[in-house]
Amino acid sequence: MTTVSAAQEEHKTWRTGFMYTIGTQQTVPFNSKDYTYDVKGYKAVINRQLWRKGLFSYELQFEPGIYKATHQLLNEYFVQPDYGPDYMELREIYSQEKTIMEYVINVGFQIRANITESFSMFIIGSIGPMISDTETERLADGFAFSDIAAFGAAYRTGRMMFEVRPGVRHVSNADLQFPNCGHNSTNIDFSVSVIW
């Protein structure tokens, strides 16, 4: 008869939940005077602990999400002749405020320091494919990538985990289309999840 230790059980954990994110370009470290970009999003959290050793655990996280952003070009001279012969008209079009829907599946790797049974801190980096429905002077519509780097803190009570996660996000298309300057934002995420 074999017994399963607490460490082995911990290794097998999954975590699923919901995350709300809010962010803006108009703050540190970005704060470009050329444009505004404000974003809100809702994401599912699907997390699998890969292994745990001592204080640290290593986790794979999937975050399918939907973001709604507002964007406006502030500096019309950002649009130059390389945008085409109609670049003067494009300046006027791009200077109008736009709403952008972004559909994303981020995949990330998370390192968690388990300070106590209830409290942990972590860092995460993730990347994933994205579809954007609106072209701006900085990013073509269609296929792009969403990149996230963040750190955070979590509180666990029983099977519930609550997290807060400040970080930065960049969306661009790896030069697959023009334009590709991308949009940046400083975000803060709030999540609640269940461990099982």
Protein Blocks (a to p, Z undefined) as FASTA:
>chain_A
ZZddfklmmmmpccdddddddddfkbcfklpakbccddddddddddddfbdchjbccddd
ddddddddddddfblmlpcfknojklmmmmmmmmpccddddddddddddddddfblmbcc
dddddddddddfbdcfkbcghjdddddddddddddehjbccddddddddddehhmaccfe
bpadddddddddddZZ
